[in-house]
Amino acid sequence: MTCYDRRDLGLLLLRLGTGGVLAAHGAQKLFGWFGGHGLEGTGQFMESVGYAPGKASATAAGLAETGGGALLALGLATPAAGAAAAGAMAGASAVHVPNGFFAQSGGYEHAASLGLAAAGLAITGPGRLSLDHALGHTVDRNWMVPAALGATAAVTAVVVGMRNKRLRRQEQGEQEALFEE
């Protein structure tokens, strides 16, 4: 019998909690479960906060959260799972930044916490109580960590940058209309 240490148990709890919350949030977007609005409603929301096209953005965010969260909980493909979830949470944080830090004011606290936990798991690894460990870490190699996090950071920077540019153009258009009166 294998003896697991506190680190393995702690990583299991962190993976189950973080992954479960992320998967549930993604299921709200994709399927309308747990009081969510599904792809149509989430797509409209995504469009309203500058992520366009909205339905494609909702699909990407939902897949990153649901897939990344489920894989984190299982401890499978942990570098890619953690990176995907962290990228989705960086995009969510960008929406909430104008409201400040704390979630009670609509801030980015919750999204940032989930994203940092997911990134931390991608870097640390899943521990021995995981599918990655059971499968000999075939999809959890050391080189995969910087590759997954780097690719996700690049894509996230482009997507959030395009959103911010779109919002600036909208604001300038509204301001121009105000000055023309």
Secondary structure as UniProt FT lines:
FT   HELIX           6..31
FT   HELIX           33..35
FT   HELIX           38..48
FT   TURN            49..50
FT   HELIX           54..74
FT   HELIX           78..96
FT   HELIX           97..99
FT   HELIX           103..105
FT   HELIX           109..124
FT   HELIX           131..134
FT   TURN            135..139
FT   TURN            142..143
FT   HELIX           144..180
//
